[in-house]
Amino acid sequence: MNGKHSLLSTVVALLLMLAVVASVDSLSVRRSAASPSQGEMTNASPLLVVRAGPPLKEPHYVPPPREFLRNAPHTATITVNYLGTWDSQAQAAFQYAVDIWETQLTSSVPIVVDAEWTALPSGVLGSAGATTLYRDFSNAPQAGTWYPVALANKLAGSDLNGSTAEIHANFSSAFTNWYFGTDGNTPSDKYDFVSVVLHELGHGLGFFGSMIVDDGDSSNGDECTGTANVGCWGNHSDYPFIYDRFTENGSGVALLSFPRNSLELGAQLTGNDVFFDGPNTNAANNNQPAELYAPFPWKYGSSYSHLGEVFNGTKNALMTYSISPGESEHNPGPVVRGMFADMGWTINGATPTPSPTWTTVPTNTPIPTWTTVPTDTPTPTWTPVPTGGPSPTPGTLQGVYLPFVLNDYPVQTATPTPTPGGWLGYFNGIRSLGGVAPLTENSTWSNGCLLHARYMVKTDTISHGEDPASPWYTDEGNTAAQNSNLMVSTDVNASDESAFDLWMTGPFHGIGLIDPNLSATGFGSYRESIGTWQMGACVDVWSGWTGVPASVTFPIMWPGDGKTMPYTAYTGTEQPDPLTSCSGYTAPSGPPVYLLLGPGWSVTPNVTASSFKQGSTDLPHCVFDGTSYTNPDSNAQDLGRAILNARDAVVLIPQSPLTPGSTYTVSITTNGSAYTWSFTVAAAPRRPAALQAGERIR
């Protein structure tokens, strides 16, 4: 979801973050003799994943194709074996999806689907795949090329695999958020079952290739050589899939022309620059190749075998790598129909385009030289693929179980225990210590924060902006980055609450949390065990400015008179650094105490006296505001002053950490008025007084 719905101004249901669980069978290569029409047998084990994206700003519905709506004759027969205890509504939705595909494809050979309604691992909604692939069968358009069995049967005009099903699919019987309606009115918190079935059947019918990139860890997916970032194809055979024959980079160079089992191919597959180039595809896509999903790093199960994120929010969104709650995709879309036509399917209602030109597949020994696909011809010219084996013989790639697993999004490797009331309750609890009104959540801003939190973890950085060249860039995330407090942590188990605690102990971030101008906010966090920063969090403190309510009385003190201070220290993780304005201070110091004089940009503080006492003992402290804050970095100084002026704020920082359970009295004289109040430090503070080296806020 790059962003999964950048064309739709997407939103998120907060913390839709269930751990993905997927099992991967490591299958050895196996061949056995067969008849010339069916060939030999081999097994492979690619794992492809389709994820559930964040909810949409508004429902998105792509209606079924016109052939279906006009009750056109079904030109293919798809028979479903329902395995397990299926709900009648689920079966009806499944059949609805089947009926749509039956009006799109033409085949004289029935297609059988084994569909299991079964318990799946936590977070897994469904899986599907082709059970068998064939090559060099009778009437195969291209020699030395694997075809998914449903397509191979269609091209051969006979049932090559006999009584064996062509597609196998599983759907979670434990998942409770399915929408089984067929009207496209999917609620914003439900997943449209018709869309999921259409997507999974699309993979089973042939929407997948064999190319993968190693991450050096065979436990989470198939590997090429076991060396990280090496790319390969063929699934441990010497022949590509028909899908692979059409893939190229943005310069029009066929991916099959790059050395197999090479870092060079791996770089191509993770450069966010992979396309499907076929005459029918291009005709359906404004006369240009269709972009495929190819992020860095390689996302096993999602990369390469899905359409690119550019198609989200369009009539071609079905085969993108994620499906959102509230999203109803009841049409394969013209681009997918074009891709299927290029691979050999007969598509109803399609305008014929020139057939691909096939070149000879090499035989006997590998060919050491590599050529590229010409870009000045209207139809693809196939690059010879080195095989390292004998001349092509009829073959079968069988036992291929390609699970297209639908998981909750995003991937998390840890789920901290939430505080009752969630992040918003915790946030409003902080505001209540200053008598400031509670906030409501804006889910659009929460989505942006979630996307930027993911960006920070994935790119291992913390910044108030996103690089458009990054595969993790989204418009929503970039906007959130500019409007929000940010936090990263090396601890994948860091809680959402810890982010708010860290922001509050940094005055330039805490002041935004207690701003009375703020009426709504958004928050998102993301966790994954990669890189240095394994948890990222973002809270929007600017978008919800609606002005100060008439009921607000200034000044606002935080913590207020008689309230409990939940912190003992500022631990030195903030930029701009507040201690540059406190001569001789080093972290850890005491936590900031806030005094807000007005709604912002209306009062220029003029502090003439201050004191900070524990009982009757005066304690060293410093005070600064929007005119007196100093920093040797002029840009940081300007930023710090602007943040304070926007809230007419004065900040007091004790030189040393506070003592749990003790009572302190603050007095600040500014603009001719003296303000004095007391608070008590919590006996069990929320944050330790030690420097937290594994955290940063911006």
Secondary structure, DSSP 8 states (H G I E B T S, - for coil): ---TTTTTT----TT--------------------TTT-EEE-----EEEEE----SS-EEE---HHHHTT----S-EEEEEEE---HHHHHHHHHHHHHHHTTEE-SS-EEEEEEEE--STTEEEEEEESEEEES-TT-SSTT-BEEHHHHHHHHTS-TTTTS-SEEEEEESS---EE--SSS---TTSEEHHHHHHHHHHHHHT-----EE--S-GGGS--SSSSTT-EE-STTSSS-BTGGGGEEETTS-BGGGS-TTBHHHHHHHTSS-EEE--HHHHHHTTTS-EEB---SS--TTTSSSSB-GGGTTSTTGGGBSEE-TTEEE----HHHHHHHHHHT-EETT-------B------SS---------SSSSS-B------SSSS---EEEES----EEEE-SS--S------TTHHHHHHHHHHHTTT----EE-HHHHHHHHHHHHHHHHHT---SS--TTSTT--HHHHHHHHHEEEEEES-TT--HHHHHHHHHTSHHHHHHHT-TTB-EE-EEEEE-S-SS--EEEEEESSTTB----TT--S-EEES-TT-EE----B-S-BSS-GGGGSTT--SSB---EEEE-SSSSS----EEEEEEEETTEE--EEEEETTT---SSHHHHHHHHHHHHTTTEEEEEESS---TT-EEEEEEEETTEEEEEEEEE-SS-SS-SS--TTEEE-
